[in-house]
Amino acid sequence: MNEKLNAIIAQISTTEFSSEINGYPPQVVDAFLDKISDLIQEVIQQATDQEKAYDDMKTKFNKCSQQLTKCNVELHFFKEMDGN
């Protein structure tokens, strides 16, 4: 997804593309396209941050799951030792 958005940014940043939009002066179009580029970059960064946060939570969940499994095994062992 990031590659597609970066390709869009590269395309809208070209003067050939930006100087032909609806007859607006190039500086107006460039300012508008700069704002769009900034917003796209912000979306990319937010998505990257959310993906990292998800991966971190997934790692923590997996560690907790492993600890819970270990506790269950130990509990079962102690129940066996106790005769229950």
N, C-alpha and C positions, 0 to 999 in steps of 0.2 A: 504494500500500500504506500509506504514512504517513497518508493521509487516513482510511482505514478504521480504523486503529489509534487515531487521534486521536478519531474518532467514538465508538469503544468507550470510550475514557477519559472522554469527556464524558458518555456515558450512565451509566457506573458511578459517576460522581461525583455524580449527582443524589441528593438525600436521599430522594426518592420511591422510587427503585430500591433504594438501600442499606439503608433501614430495614425492608425486608420480607423479607430473606433468612433463611430457616430459623428465624425467631424469635430470632435473636441480637440482643443490644443494639446500637443504632445505632453506638455508639463502637467496638465490636468489628468490626462490618461495615465501618465507615469506615476503620479501621486496616488491615484486610485489603485493601480496595479501593485504599487509598493505596499499599500494597506492590505490588499488581498493576499499578497505574498506573506506579509507578517502574520495575518490571521491563519493562513495555511500552516506556517511554521509553528505557530502556537498550538494548533490542533495536533500536529505531529508530536510536539513535545509532550502535550497532555496524554496522548495515547501511549507514548513511550513510558511516561511516568506511571500510568495506570497499569501497563503491562508488567513493569518492574514490581509494583506493589502487589499485583496478583501473584507473581512468581514468588515473592517473599512470603506471602501468606500461605501459598501452597507448600513451600518448604517448611514453614512452621507447623502447618497441619500434619505433614508427613512425619515430622519429628515427634509430635504429640501422639500420633497414631502408633508409631513404633514404641514409644514409652508405654502406652496403654497396653499394647500387645505383650510387652515384657512383664508388666504388672499382672496381667491376666495369667501368664505362664507361671509366675512366681506364686500367685494366689492358689492356682490349681496344685502346684507342688506342695505348698504348705497344707492345703486341705487333704491331700493324699498322705502326707506325713502324720497329720492329726487323726486320720482314719475316717474322715467324713467324705 
